[in-house]
């Protein structure tokens, strides 16, 4: 993804986002003044993990800056994660968690309602353990099970081109050990042996 450099509303001729089939994001120069900006969602309880949610249907996580009803989930989660910082370092009392809105367009029927489509943002990944595999050497295993289409985690390793993957693949084939898998036709993630 490369943000567009459009000044003013984007057009199919001038906008790199539109040409690549992407929405304009907050990092684009058009600053959301165009019709190609993603509008977020306003889903009812429990629907952010279904195709009725515009974010989920577009293979995106909900964005608390865009999604009206998901904002309170993000604020409450962020409050839980900071453990009092920065207030504890400043010797100030830690404020209470923000209350979810109970009136207006962002109101929630259940105060405990949370958006289920912000797992990467909230760092709610599955716990993965290393162990001996019955197939070949060491393997990665989930500590607890996962449902179909549930987020396991985010890959943060090296991304290499297909040409580089082919070069490394020849070396790995000689030692009968491979740590490559294809992401798409342009990029291959590379995982180093532990």
C-alpha positions in Angstrom: 0.0 0.0 0.0 1.3 3.4 -1.0 -0.8 6.5 0.1 -2.0 8.7 -2.8 -0.6 12.2 -3.3 -3.9 13.7 -4.6 -4.6 17.3 -3.8 -8.4 17.6 -3.5 -10.9 14.9 -4.6 -9.4 11.7 -6.1 -10.2 10.6 -9.6 -9.4 7.2 -11.2 -6.8 8.9 -13.4 -4.9 10.6 -10.6 -5.3 8.4 -7.6 -2.9 5.5 -7.0 -5.2 4.0 -4.4 -8.1 3.8 -6.9 -5.8 2.4 -9.6 -4.6 -0.4 -7.1 -8.2 -1.2 -6.0 -7.7 0.3 -2.5 -9.6 2.8 -0.4 -8.0 6.1 0.5 -6.7 6.0 4.1 -5.9 8.6 6.7 -2.3 8.7 5.4 -3.3 9.9 1.9 -2.8 13.5 0.9 -6.5 13.8 0.0 -7.3 13.6 3.7 -10.6 12.0 3.1 -12.0 14.7 0.8 -12.8 12.1 -1.9 -15.5 9.5 -2.4 -12.9 6.7 -2.2 -12.4 7.0 1.5 -13.7 4.0 3.5 -16.5 5.1 5.8 -16.3 2.4 8.5 -19.3 0.7 10.0 -22.1 1.2 12.5 -22.9 -2.5 13.3 -25.2 -3.8 15.9 -23.9 -6.2 18.6 -22.2 -9.3 17.3 -22.3 -8.4 13.6 -18.8 -7.1 13.1 -17.6 -10.7 12.5 -20.1 -11.3 9.7 -20.4 -10.2 6.1 -23.1 -7.7 7.1 -20.3 -5.5 8.5 -18.8 -3.4 5.7 -15.3 -3.7 7.4 -15.4 -7.5 7.6 -16.8 -7.7 4.0 -13.9 -5.6 2.8 -11.4 -7.9 4.7 -10.5 -5.0 7.1 -10.5 -4.7 10.8 -12.8 -2.1 12.3 -11.1 1.2 12.8 -12.1 3.1 16.0 -11.5 6.4 14.2 -14.1 5.5 11.5 -16.5 2.9 13.0 -19.0 4.6 15.2 -20.0 1.8 17.6 -16.5 0.2 17.8 -14.9 3.3 19.4 -15.9 2.5 23.0 -14.5 -1.1 22.7 -11.2 0.3 21.7 -11.2 3.0 24.4 -12.0 0.4 27.1 -9.4 -2.1 25.9 -6.7 0.6 25.7 -7.5 1.7 29.3 -7.1 -1.9 30.5 -3.8 -2.4 28.7 -2.0 0.7 29.9 -1.9 -0.4 33.6 -2.2 3.2 34.9 0.5 4.7 32.7 1.2 7.6 32.3 -0.7 8.6 35.5 1.3 6.2 37.7 4.6 7.8 36.6 3.2 11.3 37.3 2.0 10.2 40.8 -1.6 11.1 39.8 -4.7 9.1 40.4 -5.6 6.7 37.6 -8.9 7.8 36.0 -11.8 5.3 35.6 -12.3 3.6 32.2 -14.5 5.6 29.8 -18.1 4.7 29.9 -19.7 3.4 26.7 -22.2 5.8 25.2 -25.8 5.0 26.2 -27.6 7.6 24.1 -27.2 8.9 20.5 -26.1 7.1 17.3 -23.2 5.3 19.0 -25.2 3.9 21.9 -24.9 0.3 22.8 -27.7 -1.8 24.4 -25.2 -3.9 26.4 -22.4 -1.9 28.2 -20.2 -5.0 28.0 -20.6 -5.2 24.2 -17.3 -5.4 22.3 -16.4 -5.2 18.7 -15.0 -8.6 17.6 -13.3 -7.3 14.5 -10.3 -5.5 16.1 -8.1 -8.4 17.1 -4.9 -7.1 15.6 -5.4 -3.6 16.9 -6.2 -4.9 20.4 -3.4 -7.5 20.2 -5.8 -10.3 20.9 -3.9 -13.1 19.2 -3.8 -16.8 20.0 -1.0 -18.2 22.2 1.4 -20.2 20.2 3.8 -22.7 21.7 6.8 -24.5 20.3 7.0 -28.3 20.6 8.2 -31.5 19.0 6.2 -32.4 16.0 5.1 -35.9 15.2 5.7 -35.0 11.5 9.2 -33.4 11.4 11.3 -31.9 14.2 9.9 -28.8 15.9 6.6 -27.2 15.2 4.3 -24.4 16.3 1.1 -25.4 18.1 -1.9 -23.4 19.5 -2.1 -23.5 23.3 -5.9 -23.4 23.0 -8.0 -24.3 20.0 -9.2 -21.9 17.3 -12.4 -21.6 15.3 -12.5 -21.4 11.5 -11.4 -17.9 10.3 -10.3 -16.8 13.8 -7.2 -14.7 14.0 -4.1 -16.6 15.1 -1.6 -13.7 15.0 0.2 -11.3 12.7 3.2 -12.3 10.7 6.0 -9.8 11.4 8.9 -11.7 9.7 10.9 -10.9 6.6 9.1 -10.5 3.2 11.1 -11.4 0.2 10.5 -11.4 -3.6 9.7 -14.5 -5.5 13.2 -14.3 -7.2 14.9 -14.3 -3.8 12.6 -17.1 -2.6 13.6 -19.2 -5.6 17.3 -18.6 -4.8 16.9 -19.5 -1.2 14.7 -22.4 -2.0 17.5 -24.1 -4.0 19.7 -24.0 -0.9 16.9 -25.3 1.4 16.2 -28.1 -1.0 19.8 -29.3 -0.8 19.5 -29.6 3.0 15.9 -30.9 2.8 14.6 -28.2 5.0 12.3 -25.2 3.9 11.1 -22.2 5.8 9.3 -20.5 2.9 5.6 -20.1 2.1 3.9 -18.0 -0.5 1.8 -15.0 0.5 0.9 -13.8 -3.0 2.5 -13.8 -6.5 4.9 -10.9 -5.6 5.9 -11.6 -2.0 7.1 -14.6 0.0 7.4 -14.5 3.8 10.6 -16.0 5.1 10.7 -17.7 8.5 14.1 -18.4 10.1 14.7 -21.7 11.8 14.8 -21.4 15.6 
